[in-house]
Structure formats: C-alpha cells, structure tokens
Amino acid sequence: MQIEKLAIIGFLLILVGCTKNKEALNLDSCHFQTYIERFNQLDNELYTQNIPNDSAFAFLSKNIPLIEFPDKDIEETYYFRWWTYRKHIKHTPDGFVITEFLPKVPWSGKYNTINCPAAHHIYEGRWLRDSKFISNYVDFWLTKSGNGIRQYSFWIADAVLAFHSVHKNDAILEQQLPSLVKNYEAWEKIRRDSTNVLFWQDDAKEGMEVSASGRLLNEGISIGSMSSIRPSMNSYMFGDAMAISMLAESTGNPSISSDYSAKASMIKQAVQKRLWNSKLGFFTVLPRDYTATSQPIDIREAIGYVPWYFNLPDDKSTYSNAWKKVMDTTGFYAPYGLTVCERSHPFFAIDYTGHECQWNGPSWPFATTQTLKGLANLLNNYTNKGGVSKEDYYTLLLQYARSHSITYENGEQQKWIDENLNPFTGDWISRTRLKTWDNGTWSNEKGGVERGKDYNHSGFCDLVISDLIGLKPRLDHLIELNPLVPDTWDWFYLDNVFYQGKEVTVVWDRTGSKYNLGKGLLLFIDGQLKSRTAKLEKLVYNTDAE
C-alpha cells in the first residue's frame, strides 16, 4: 500500500512538472521532490485548507527559496517546515490568512485565526515569492480582525517591517501606517502601567500558561494566568515602536518617526533599569504592582532573551553575559531542546498532569525561535557576545531541526512538529496527553483529533535564510550577507529568492569545484554575479551602484 501510494505521488509530481526554474542558476524544484514525496506518503491528512498535499509540490516549487546544505538534518527540516506552513494558508472572504491549528479550536478568533504566533507567520511567509498571502494576512489583522489583533501579545509592526524589507511597497506602507499607530495606541491604553512607560501582560496572553514566574509571583502556587511586567511584552512594544519609527521615516512622516523613536528609547531605558536582575545577570519579570524599591524576581526564563530579538539591550558585557546560560545545563540547554525555564530553579518542571500546555520547563518551538533570532542578532550586531559563538548558534539550530521528529511505539519515525517538547526524551507532551484526554481519546473541547499536528506556532525557515545563511532584509538598496554557517562547510546554496523585485542567489563554494560558478561567497542578482568575497564573512552590495 505504501509503495502504491508513493508511486501515485511520483506520477502526480511528473504531471505537475519537475523542471529547472528558469530564474534559478543551478538548483531546481526537483532538488526537494523526494522530501515532499516522503512527507506526503507518511502523512495522515486529516484537515485540508487551500493547498492540500497533492498540490504541495506544485505550490512550493513556485514559491519558496531553494537550499542545498551539507547538513541534511537542517535541509530536510527546512523543506518540512515549508510543507507544513502551506497547510495553514487559508482562503477566506477577507483574503488569505495563516492559521495556528488546522482543526477549529474554541479559543480562536475569526476564521480560526490566533494572533499569538502571527509575527512568526509573517517572518516565515515573507520569503514566499507570491506576496499576496502575507499581504492579505497583514491587512486582515490591521483592518478586519477586530479586537483579535490584541487577543494575545503580537509584535505586528516589527513583523510588517520584516515583510516590507523583502516585498517593499511604499503605497501599501502608507496605508498601513495609521493602523499600526492606532494599534500601538490601543495597547498603551489597556496595558501601560502607572509610569506610562512599561507594559504589563498576563503570561497566558502571551501564550505562556502556567509559567514558572507566575507561580513565583503567586507565592509558589501554580496558576493558569498571572499578570506582570514582562521582558517579552515590553520588548514587543519596543520593537513595534522602533518599526513604526522606521516605517514612518520611509514613508515621509518625520513627526511620527520622531515620536515613536522617543517611545522606544523610553522603553529601552526602563527595561534595562527595572527588568534587569543584577543578582541573576538576566532580564526577569517585575511584579505588576511594583514600587520604586521593587526588584525583578529571581528566576531566569527564556523570555529574558527576547530583548535581543529586537536589539534592545546596550552593547555591554553586563547584559550579553546573560547568554552564558543558553548553553549551560543548569540554565536552558537540554538534550532535545532549549527549556523555557532555567533547569536549576526549584520550579522547573516537566509535568504530565494538569494543563497540557505548561511554560515551566518544556521546550517550546515558539520560544526557541525567539531565542535563536536573539542569538543571531547578538552575533551579528554586538561586539560583546557573552561567550557564545556562531558554532553555538549552529549547534542549537541543528538541535532544533532534529527535534522535528516523532517515534511511534513500533520504532518508526517521521518528521513532526507539535506543541511542547519534553527536552529530555523528545516526546511531544501535549500530544501524548491529549490523545487519551477524554475517555481514552481526543477531546473536542481541547481542539479535536491531533490538535497539535503540523502546529504553526513558531518559525524555522526564516532562521535558515536570514540568520544561518545570513541574507539580511533591509528597507534600503543594500543587500547584506553575514553567514553564521560553520567554518567547516565547504559549500552551500540559496537560490530562487525573490527579494525587492530581484532574483537573488547566494553561493558558498570554497574551492569552486562544487557548483563551478567561482570560488568563495558569491552574490548573484538576476543571474549576474554582482559581488564576491573569498571568505565566509560579511558582504554588503549596493544595488544603486548598478
């Protein structure tokens, strides 16, 4: 049966066409054909939306950047994550949206959307060649989602900046800017504290239920939701203020740009003054009802790395030394994934009782995405690197890639992405619990059968393109490369990237014999070699110079 199914899939791929993309220099869609065949073959396609499995290859071959790596774990996971991402593209009367869960869940909003991971969706989807999917999605959140845009924390302005850095459209930006300002002002009304600078938020409204910090704030008793002044929420607001300032400047609105630059500066200073725990050397949670003498609480959580996602902290060793804990087994490092609470704290837990989604110990891809983006920013943009290196980045990204797996009782394995991961065994905790939740089976109240399968609550492909390979999108006319790939790699290839109306290809070929396009790090634009360097190092090319 499996062989027959695979043969049918292969026949369909032939019908669709597996030919070299005319824009591509060397790679073609056939490069990842076997991956798609395998993913489709092993999939139990319970829920279909706009692009079912039998159309996955045709859609992806037209829309995604192509990679070829020496490391096949990262390469396969890259294509797997695109394969799962397209499952969540949903066509609605309000245009295209991206979902988090495939089955309808009771706590979702319009069209089963949830804004909690939406910034991850936008960062990931900005690399799709056809911009309409994310353009529609942004428009949905800004104009058609009602209060859904603030159901959970959501760094939408920063994500919009990220999207327009790839698919820049000044006319659309001018239309979106007032809505972004309006959304920011609404957050100021409902979440700003008495100082009118910092913001409070419920941990559950950041998608982080039963957090260890919430338990600490609640006198040691676990609680589903707890309000506090959180490094994450305040980093989101800083990031959005910075993004609005940059977008306003880009669209000729200097007054707005100046106002939001000032807002960002105030948040930055307040976060460093009030949320920096000098005892722990980490950004930690501050009680919501804090006073002039209140101190941030004594527990390290992964949200303490979120400030670097937005380049918030000053470039000082005082702050960057917090990163020493990311590779420390008393901190966040574990065999199968980064934990969301430091392992040495008494409230660290891996619990198979109570709420199925606990942010007190498990590894969450959502948080891993944020941490890896923050680490990449540290390595790219800071002189003080806290004792971590690009080798550490690669180690963590590879670990993240390998965590995309499930092992069945009969020993068979396949690629998988779900909710929360046991960092010591690789078991998907929510799935293990939910499959017997209601009289030995799945509960409709919890989202139905295989709720977390193909879970779209994190990013991966953007980490590969913009951080590992190092293609850094910008609003200006510069194309910037700064790879974080291991120095031992002799080659890699990124092709079929549609970037600000141009076809971009990045090749690393140490000897020139792998691809026969030349030696070193090569940047091609519209098929023409535009810049090169002999080493794996930063490369910046000005397209205005053409």
C-alpha positions as CSV (number, residue, x, y, z in Angstrom):
1,M,0.0,0.0,0.0
2,Q,2.8,2.4,0.9
3,I,4.6,1.6,-2.3
4,E,1.5,2.1,-4.4
5,K,0.8,5.4,-2.7
6,L,4.4,6.5,-3.3
7,A,4.1,5.6,-7.0
8,I,1.0,7.6,-7.3
9,I,2.6,10.6,-5.7
10,G,5.6,10.3,-8.0
11,F,3.3,10.2,-11.1
12,L,1.5,13.3,-9.9
13,L,4.8,15.1,-9.5
14,I,5.7,14.2,-13.0
15,L,2.3,15.6,-14.2
16,V,2.9,18.8,-12.2
17,G,6.3,19.1,-13.7
18,C,9.7,18.9,-12.0
19,T,11.9,21.1,-14.2
20,K,14.6,23.6,-13.6
21,N,13.2,27.0,-12.6
22,K,14.2,29.4,-15.4
23,E,15.2,32.0,-12.8
24,A,17.5,29.6,-10.8
25,L,21.2,29.3,-11.6
26,N,21.8,25.7,-10.5
27,L,19.1,24.3,-8.2
28,D,15.7,23.3,-9.4
29,S,12.5,22.2,-7.7
30,C,13.4,18.5,-8.3
31,H,16.0,19.0,-5.6
32,F,13.4,18.7,-2.9
33,Q,11.0,16.4,-4.7
34,T,11.9,13.3,-2.6
35,Y,11.3,15.2,0.6
36,I,7.8,16.1,-0.5
37,E,7.1,12.6,-1.6
38,R,8.2,11.2,1.8
39,F,6.2,13.8,3.8
40,N,3.0,13.1,1.7
41,Q,3.5,9.4,1.9
42,L,3.7,9.3,5.7
43,D,1.0,11.9,6.3
44,N,-2.5,11.3,7.6
45,E,-4.1,14.3,6.0
46,L,-6.9,15.0,8.5
47,Y,-7.6,18.7,7.7
48,T,-7.2,20.4,4.3
49,Q,-7.3,24.1,3.6
50,N,-6.3,26.0,0.5
51,I,-3.3,23.8,-0.6
52,P,-3.8,20.0,0.0
53,N,-1.0,17.6,-0.1
54,D,-1.5,16.7,-3.7
55,S,-0.8,20.3,-4.6
56,A,2.0,20.9,-2.2
57,F,4.9,20.3,-4.6
58,A,3.4,22.5,-7.3
59,F,2.9,25.3,-4.8
60,L,6.2,25.1,-3.1
61,S,8.2,24.7,-6.3
62,K,6.9,28.1,-7.4
63,N,7.1,29.9,-4.1
64,I,9.9,29.0,-1.8
65,P,13.6,29.7,-1.8
66,L,15.7,26.6,-2.5
67,I,18.6,25.5,-0.4
68,E,21.2,22.8,-0.6
69,F,23.3,22.1,2.5
70,P,26.0,19.6,3.6
71,D,23.8,19.2,6.7
72,K,20.8,17.1,5.6
73,D,19.1,17.4,9.0
74,I,18.7,21.2,8.6
75,E,18.0,20.8,4.9
76,E,15.2,18.3,5.4
77,T,13.6,20.2,8.2
78,Y,13.7,23.4,6.1
79,Y,11.6,21.7,3.4
80,F,9.4,20.0,6.0
81,R,8.6,23.3,7.6
82,W,7.6,24.8,4.3
83,W,5.5,21.7,3.6
84,T,3.6,22.2,6.9
85,Y,3.4,26.0,6.5
86,R,1.4,25.8,3.3
87,K,-1.1,23.6,5.1
88,H,-2.0,26.7,7.1
89,I,-2.7,29.0,4.2
90,K,-6.4,29.5,4.3
91,H,-8.5,31.4,1.8
92,T,-11.4,33.4,3.4
93,P,-13.9,36.1,2.3
94,D,-11.4,38.5,3.7
95,G,-8.5,37.2,1.7
96,F,-5.7,34.8,2.8
97,V,-4.9,34.1,6.4
98,I,-2.5,31.8,8.2
99,T,-3.7,29.5,10.9
100,E,-2.0,28.2,14.0
101,F,-4.1,25.0,14.4
102,L,-5.5,23.0,11.5
103,P,-8.7,21.9,13.4
104,K,-11.0,24.5,14.7
105,V,-10.2,25.4,18.3
106,P,-12.7,27.0,20.7
107,W,-10.3,29.9,21.7
108,S,-9.6,31.0,18.2
109,G,-11.0,34.1,16.5
110,K,-12.3,34.9,13.1
111,Y,-11.5,32.1,10.5
112,N,-9.8,30.1,13.3
113,T,-7.0,32.7,13.5
114,I,-5.0,33.4,16.6
115,N,-2.6,36.3,16.7
116,C,-0.2,34.8,19.3
117,P,2.2,33.3,16.6
118,A,1.2,35.7,13.8
119,A,4.6,37.5,13.8
120,H,6.3,34.2,13.3
121,H,3.9,33.5,10.5
122,I,4.8,36.8,8.8
123,Y,8.6,36.5,9.3
124,E,8.4,33.0,7.8
125,G,5.9,33.8,5.0
126,R,7.8,36.9,3.8
127,W,10.1,34.6,1.8
128,L,7.2,33.3,-0.3
129,R,7.6,34.5,-3.8
130,D,3.9,35.5,-4.1
131,S,3.4,38.3,-1.6
132,K,-0.3,38.2,-1.6
133,F,-0.6,35.6,1.1
134,I,1.2,37.7,3.8
135,S,0.0,41.0,2.4
136,N,-3.6,39.8,2.8
137,Y,-2.8,38.4,6.2
138,V,-1.3,41.7,7.5
139,D,-4.3,43.5,6.1
140,F,-6.6,41.1,7.9
141,W,-5.0,41.8,11.3
142,L,-5.0,45.5,10.8
143,T,-8.4,46.1,9.3
144,K,-10.7,43.0,9.5
145,S,-9.9,41.1,12.7
146,G,-11.5,43.4,15.3
147,N,-10.0,43.1,18.7
148,G,-8.4,39.8,17.6
149,I,-5.3,41.8,16.9
150,R,-4.8,42.2,20.7
151,Q,-6.2,38.9,21.9
152,Y,-2.5,38.0,22.7
153,S,0.7,39.9,22.6
154,F,1.7,40.5,19.0
155,W,4.7,42.4,17.6
156,I,2.9,43.3,14.4
157,A,4.7,46.5,13.4
158,D,8.1,44.8,13.6
159,A,6.7,41.9,11.5
160,V,5.3,44.3,8.9
161,L,8.7,46.0,8.7
162,A,10.3,42.5,8.2
163,F,7.8,41.7,5.4
164,H,8.3,45.0,3.6
165,S,12.0,44.6,3.8
166,V,11.5,41.7,1.4
167,H,8.4,42.8,-0.5
168,K,8.7,46.6,-0.3
169,N,5.6,48.6,-1.3
170,D,5.5,52.2,-0.3
171,A,1.9,52.7,-1.3
172,I,0.8,49.8,1.0
173,L,3.0,51.0,3.8
174,E,1.4,54.5,3.7
175,Q,-2.0,52.8,4.0
176,Q,-0.9,50.5,6.9
177,L,1.0,53.1,9.0
178,P,-2.1,54.7,10.5
179,S,-3.5,51.3,11.5
180,L,-0.2,50.4,13.1
181,V,-0.2,53.6,15.1
182,K,-3.8,53.0,16.1
183,N,-3.0,49.5,17.4
184,Y,0.0,50.8,19.4
185,E,-2.1,53.5,21.0
186,A,-4.7,50.9,21.9
187,W,-2.0,48.8,23.7
188,E,-0.9,52.0,25.5
189,K,-4.5,52.4,26.8
190,I,-5.1,48.9,28.0
191,R,-1.6,47.6,29.1
192,R,0.6,50.5,30.1
193,D,1.5,50.8,33.8
194,S,1.2,53.8,36.1
195,T,4.6,55.2,34.9
196,N,3.2,55.4,31.4
197,V,6.3,53.7,30.1
198,L,6.3,50.0,30.8
199,F,3.6,47.5,29.9
200,W,2.1,44.6,31.8
201,Q,0.6,41.5,30.4
202,D,-0.8,38.1,31.5
203,D,1.6,35.2,30.8
204,A,-1.4,33.3,29.3
205,K,-2.0,36.2,27.0
206,E,1.5,35.7,25.6
207,G,0.6,32.0,25.0
208,M,2.7,31.0,28.1
209,E,0.3,29.5,30.6
210,V,1.4,28.1,33.9
211,S,4.7,29.9,33.8
212,A,7.3,29.4,36.5
213,S,7.4,33.2,37.0
214,G,3.7,33.2,37.5
215,R,4.0,30.5,40.2
216,L,6.7,32.5,41.9
217,L,4.6,35.6,41.9
218,N,1.7,33.6,43.3
219,E,3.5,32.5,46.4
220,G,4.6,29.2,45.0
221,I,1.2,28.0,43.8
222,S,0.9,27.2,40.1
223,I,-1.7,29.3,38.3
224,G,-3.0,29.4,34.8
225,S,-2.5,33.1,34.2
226,M,-0.6,35.8,36.1
227,S,-0.1,39.5,35.3
228,S,3.3,41.1,35.5
229,I,5.8,43.5,33.8
230,R,7.4,41.0,31.4
231,P,10.6,41.3,29.3
232,S,8.7,39.8,26.3
233,M,5.8,42.2,26.2
234,N,8.0,45.2,26.7
235,S,10.4,44.1,24.1
236,Y,7.5,43.6,21.7
237,M,6.4,47.2,22.4
238,F,9.9,48.5,21.9
239,G,10.2,46.6,18.7
240,D,6.9,47.9,17.4
241,A,7.9,51.5,18.3
242,M,11.2,51.2,16.5
243,A,9.5,49.6,13.5
244,I,6.8,52.4,13.3
245,S,9.6,55.0,13.5
246,M,11.4,53.4,10.6
247,L,8.3,52.8,8.6
248,A,7.2,56.4,9.2
249,E,10.6,57.7,8.1
250,S,10.5,55.5,5.0
251,T,7.1,57.0,4.0
252,G,7.9,60.6,4.7
253,N,6.3,61.1,8.1
254,P,9.1,62.6,10.2
255,S,6.9,63.6,13.1
256,I,5.6,60.1,13.7
257,S,9.1,58.8,13.2
258,S,10.4,61.1,15.9
259,D,7.6,60.4,18.4
260,Y,8.0,56.6,18.1
261,S,11.8,56.7,18.3
262,A,11.3,58.6,21.6
263,K,8.8,56.0,22.8
264,A,11.3,53.2,22.0
265,S,14.1,55.0,23.8
266,M,12.0,55.3,27.0
267,I,11.0,51.6,27.0
268,K,14.6,50.6,26.4
269,Q,15.9,52.6,29.3
270,A,13.1,51.4,31.6
271,V,13.6,47.7,30.7
272,Q,17.3,48.0,31.4
273,K,16.7,49.8,34.7
274,R,13.7,47.9,36.0
275,L,13.7,44.4,34.4
276,W,17.4,43.7,34.7
277,N,18.1,41.4,37.6
278,S,21.7,42.3,38.5
279,K,21.8,39.4,41.0
280,L,21.0,36.8,38.3
281,G,22.5,38.8,35.4
282,F,19.3,38.4,33.4
283,F,16.2,40.2,32.3
284,T,13.4,38.8,34.5
285,V,9.8,39.6,35.4
286,L,8.8,42.5,37.6
287,P,5.6,42.3,39.7
288,R,2.8,44.2,38.1
289,D,2.1,46.3,41.3
290,Y,5.7,47.3,41.7
291,T,7.1,50.2,43.6
292,A,10.2,52.3,43.5
293,T,12.0,49.7,45.6
294,S,10.6,46.6,43.9
295,Q,13.1,44.2,42.3
296,P,12.6,41.8,39.3
297,I,12.0,38.3,40.6
298,D,14.7,35.6,40.9
299,I,14.0,33.2,38.1
300,R,15.5,33.0,34.6
301,E,13.1,32.3,31.8
302,A,13.6,32.2,28.0
303,I,11.7,35.4,27.7
304,G,14.8,37.1,29.2
305,Y,16.4,36.6,25.8
306,V,13.6,38.3,23.9
307,P,15.1,41.8,24.2
308,W,17.8,40.8,21.8
309,Y,15.2,39.7,19.2
310,F,14.7,43.4,18.8
311,N,18.3,44.6,19.5
312,L,17.1,46.3,22.7
313,P,20.0,45.9,25.2
314,D,23.0,48.2,25.1
315,D,26.2,46.6,23.8
316,K,27.7,45.9,27.2
317,S,29.1,42.8,28.7
318,T,26.9,43.3,31.7
319,Y,23.9,42.3,29.5
320,S,25.5,40.0,27.0
321,N,26.8,37.7,29.7
322,A,23.2,36.5,30.1
323,W,23.9,34.3,27.1
324,K,26.3,32.1,29.0
325,K,23.2,30.4,30.3
326,V,21.9,29.3,26.9
327,M,24.5,26.5,26.5
328,D,24.6,25.7,30.3
329,T,22.7,22.6,31.6
330,T,21.9,24.5,34.8
331,G,20.4,27.1,32.5
332,F,18.5,26.3,29.3
333,Y,20.4,23.7,27.5
334,A,18.9,20.1,27.4
335,P,19.4,17.1,25.1
336,Y,16.4,17.6,22.9
337,G,15.7,21.4,23.1
338,L,16.1,24.6,24.9
339,T,13.9,24.8,28.0
340,V,11.7,27.8,28.8
341,C,12.8,28.0,32.4
342,E,16.3,27.5,33.8
343,R,16.8,23.9,34.8
344,S,18.4,24.7,38.2
345,H,15.3,26.5,39.6
346,P,13.1,24.6,42.0
347,F,10.0,25.5,40.0
348,F,11.4,23.9,36.8
349,A,9.1,21.0,35.9
350,I,8.3,18.5,33.2
351,D,4.7,17.6,34.2
352,Y,2.3,15.2,32.6
353,T,-0.6,16.3,34.8
354,G,-2.6,19.5,34.9
355,H,-2.8,21.8,32.0
356,E,-1.5,20.3,28.8
357,C,0.5,23.5,27.9
358,Q,2.9,24.5,30.6
359,W,5.7,27.1,30.3
360,N,7.6,26.0,33.3
361,G,10.2,23.7,31.7
362,P,9.3,22.1,28.4
363,S,10.9,23.1,25.2
364,W,8.6,25.3,23.1
365,P,9.4,25.9,19.4
366,F,7.8,29.4,19.8
367,A,10.4,30.4,22.4
368,T,13.2,28.5,20.6
369,T,12.6,30.6,17.5
370,Q,12.7,33.8,19.5
371,T,15.9,32.7,21.3
372,L,17.7,31.8,18.1
373,K,16.7,35.1,16.5
374,G,18.0,36.9,19.5
375,L,21.3,34.9,19.5
376,A,21.8,35.7,15.8
377,N,21.3,39.4,16.5
378,L,23.8,39.2,19.3
379,L,26.4,37.6,17.0
380,N,25.7,40.0,14.1
381,N,25.1,43.3,15.8
382,Y,27.1,43.3,19.1
383,T,30.7,43.4,20.0
384,N,30.1,41.9,23.4
385,K,28.9,38.4,22.6
386,G,28.6,36.9,26.1
387,G,31.0,34.0,25.4
388,V,28.8,32.4,22.7
389,S,29.8,31.9,19.1
390,K,28.3,31.0,15.7
391,E,29.3,27.4,16.5
392,D,26.8,27.6,19.4
393,Y,24.2,29.0,17.1
394,Y,24.7,26.2,14.7
395,T,24.6,23.6,17.5
396,L,21.2,25.0,18.7
397,L,19.7,25.3,15.2
398,L,20.7,21.7,14.4
399,Q,19.2,20.5,17.7
400,Y,16.0,22.4,16.8
401,A,16.0,20.8,13.4
402,R,16.4,17.3,14.9
403,S,13.7,17.8,17.4
404,H,11.2,17.8,14.5
405,S,10.6,14.1,14.9
406,I,8.2,11.6,16.3
407,T,8.9,8.0,17.2
408,Y,6.0,5.5,17.3
409,E,5.7,2.5,19.6
410,N,6.8,0.2,16.7
411,G,10.0,2.3,16.4
412,E,9.1,4.0,13.1
413,Q,9.9,7.7,12.8
414,Q,8.8,10.6,10.7
415,K,9.2,14.4,10.6
416,W,6.9,16.1,13.0
417,I,6.1,19.5,14.6
418,D,3.7,19.8,17.5
419,E,3.3,21.9,20.7
420,N,5.6,21.4,23.7
421,L,8.6,19.0,23.7
422,N,10.0,17.0,26.6
423,P,13.6,18.3,26.5
424,F,15.0,15.1,27.9
425,T,13.2,12.5,25.8
426,G,11.9,14.3,22.7
427,D,8.3,13.3,23.4
428,W,5.6,15.8,22.3
429,I,4.0,16.3,25.7
430,S,0.6,17.8,24.6
431,R,0.0,15.1,22.0
432,T,0.9,12.3,24.5
433,R,-1.6,13.7,26.9
434,L,-4.4,14.8,24.6
435,K,-4.7,11.6,22.6
436,T,-6.3,10.0,25.7
437,W,-7.7,13.1,27.3
438,D,-11.4,12.3,27.1
439,N,-12.3,8.7,27.9
440,G,-9.1,7.5,26.3
441,T,-9.4,9.6,23.1
442,W,-9.2,13.2,21.9
443,S,-11.4,15.9,23.3
444,N,-13.4,18.2,21.1
445,E,-13.2,20.9,23.8
446,K,-9.5,20.7,23.5
447,G,-9.4,21.0,19.7
448,G,-10.2,17.6,18.5
449,V,-8.1,14.8,16.9
450,E,-4.4,15.6,16.5
451,R,-4.9,19.2,17.6
452,G,-1.2,20.0,17.6
453,K,-0.2,18.1,14.4
454,D,1.7,20.4,12.0
455,Y,1.5,23.1,14.6
456,N,2.2,26.5,13.2
457,H,3.3,28.3,16.3
458,S,7.0,29.0,15.5
459,G,9.5,29.7,12.7
460,F,12.4,27.8,11.2
461,C,12.8,28.7,7.5
462,D,13.4,32.3,8.3
463,L,16.1,31.3,10.7
464,V,17.8,29.4,8.0
465,I,17.6,32.1,5.3
466,S,18.2,35.3,7.3
467,D,20.4,34.0,10.1
468,L,22.3,30.8,9.2
469,I,22.8,31.9,5.5
470,G,22.7,35.5,6.6
471,L,20.6,37.2,4.0
472,K,19.5,40.3,6.0
473,P,16.5,42.1,4.5
474,R,16.6,45.9,4.6
475,L,14.4,48.8,3.5
476,D,17.2,50.5,1.7
477,H,19.1,49.5,-1.5
478,L,21.7,47.4,0.2
479,I,21.9,43.6,0.1
480,E,23.6,42.4,3.2
481,L,25.0,38.9,3.8
482,N,26.5,37.7,7.0
483,P,26.5,33.9,7.2
484,L,26.6,32.0,10.5
485,V,27.3,28.6,8.9
486,P,30.2,26.6,10.3
487,D,33.7,27.4,9.1
488,T,34.0,23.7,8.2
489,W,31.3,23.9,5.5
490,D,32.9,23.9,2.0
491,W,29.7,24.8,0.3
492,F,26.0,25.8,0.5
493,Y,23.5,27.2,-2.0
494,L,20.5,29.5,-1.6
495,D,18.5,30.1,-4.8
496,N,15.2,31.3,-6.2
497,V,14.9,34.2,-3.6
498,F,12.6,36.9,-4.8
499,Y,13.8,40.0,-2.9
500,Q,12.5,43.5,-3.6
501,G,11.7,42.6,-7.2
502,K,15.1,40.9,-7.9
503,E,16.2,37.3,-8.2
504,V,18.9,36.7,-5.5
505,T,21.2,33.7,-5.3
506,V,23.8,33.1,-2.7
507,V,26.5,30.5,-3.1
508,W,29.4,29.5,-0.9
509,D,31.9,27.3,-2.7
510,R,35.3,27.2,-1.1
511,T,37.2,25.6,-4.0
512,G,34.8,26.5,-6.8
513,S,34.5,22.8,-7.8
514,K,31.1,22.1,-6.3
515,Y,29.0,24.4,-8.5
516,N,31.6,25.7,-11.0
517,L,30.4,29.2,-10.5
518,G,33.5,30.6,-8.9
519,K,35.4,30.4,-5.6
520,G,34.2,32.0,-2.3
521,L,31.0,33.6,-1.2
522,L,29.1,34.7,-4.3
523,L,26.1,37.0,-4.6
524,F,24.1,36.8,-7.9
525,I,21.3,39.2,-8.8
526,D,19.0,38.4,-11.7
527,G,21.5,35.7,-12.7
528,Q,24.6,38.0,-12.8
529,L,27.5,37.8,-10.3
530,K,27.5,41.2,-8.5
531,S,29.8,40.7,-5.5
532,R,32.1,38.1,-4.0
533,T,34.5,37.5,-1.1
534,A,37.0,34.8,-0.6
535,K,35.9,34.0,2.9
536,L,32.7,33.4,4.9
537,E,32.4,37.0,6.0
538,K,30.1,39.9,5.9
539,L,29.3,41.2,2.4
540,V,27.3,44.3,1.5
541,Y,26.3,45.2,-2.0
542,N,24.6,48.5,-3.1
543,T,22.1,47.9,-5.9
544,D,22.0,51.6,-6.6
545,A,25.6,51.3,-7.9
546,E,24.3,49.2,-10.9
